[in-house]
Amino acid sequence: MGAPPESGRTFQAPGATIYYEVRGGGAGRPLFVANGGPGFDHVYLHVSDVWDRLAATRPVVFWDQRGNGRSPELAPGQSCTMADQIADLEALRAHLGYETIDLLGHSYGGMLAMAYAARHPQHIAHLVLCDSGAPKFAETQFLFDEIYPETSERQRAWAFGEYLGDEAAIAASLQEYMTMLCLSPEKRDAFVAASSGFDYTHAVNQALHADFARYDLGPELPKFRFPTLVVTGRYDFNVAPAVAYRIHQAIPGSRFVVFERSGHLPFFEEPEEFRRRLEEFLAAR
């Protein structure tokens, strides 16, 4: 999608080597962007230029969560839990020397952002939850079966192979998944075309699913005292908008924004409006 080439580096967190990249600069508070998955690298975020436009006035920080993308693959026996990912993010913040950050989490990254904010609220200036999974993952509402029954059926045909770790089955199921994330057919086709450049690690996905199924972040949300923006695409079939609305209701004083012409990727489908809304929110005290 014309994104600038990667120009990041790695650092040694307490339990893993982590790849990160800082784009842009300026006087604005740094915006950390936690990508979804789990198991994807951050590259899918670059289907949109919104982050580089935001980087004109502030540093924008991306990282590949442990075991993904340009971060080294997990070693045998290496831990990969929600607690590890919280610790990795905290280590990255400290490594870069930022006392407070603005934190945006997309999809699974929203769950990680909520978890980090619950453990390190003193480092959060603004929190943005974009089409986030539910605080208790089992309460996340997926609408694929209702909206794309034929695609879901094709996915189920690959499910046993996926369970066994069959790389061909995993790739085929992911390709079907990519077709269900956008409202616009043009955006869908562009996203699917770009997806060959995304990195996915099934082992990380499975390890984290097994771990975060144990947690319920719901009781943490009423404790949040920093400005929070909760956004969703009106036609997000990956995480139903009702999930975002319940998150908004649970966080005191939070703002709720719906992107009316978007699915799961409003920063891609409505980039200008997304940038405007985000900049407006981050400028607020």
Secondary structure as UniProt FT lines:
FT   STRAND          9..12
FT   STRAND          17..24
FT   STRAND          31..34
FT   HELIX           42..47
FT   HELIX           50..54
FT   TURN            55..57
FT   STRAND          59..64
FT   TURN            66..67
FT   TURN            69..70
FT   TURN            76..77
FT   HELIX           82..96
FT   STRAND          101..106
FT   HELIX           108..119
FT   HELIX           121..123
FT   STRAND          124..130
FT   HELIX           137..139
FT   HELIX           144..147
FT   HELIX           149..156
FT   TURN            157..158
FT   HELIX           159..163
FT   TURN            164..165
FT   HELIX           167..178
FT   TURN            179..180
FT   HELIX           185..194
FT   HELIX           195..197
FT   HELIX           202..212
FT   TURN            213..214
FT   HELIX           218..223
FT   STRAND          228..233
FT   TURN            234..235
FT   HELIX           241..250
FT   TURN            252..253
FT   STRAND          255..259
FT   TURN            260..261
FT   HELIX           266..269
FT   HELIX           271..283
//
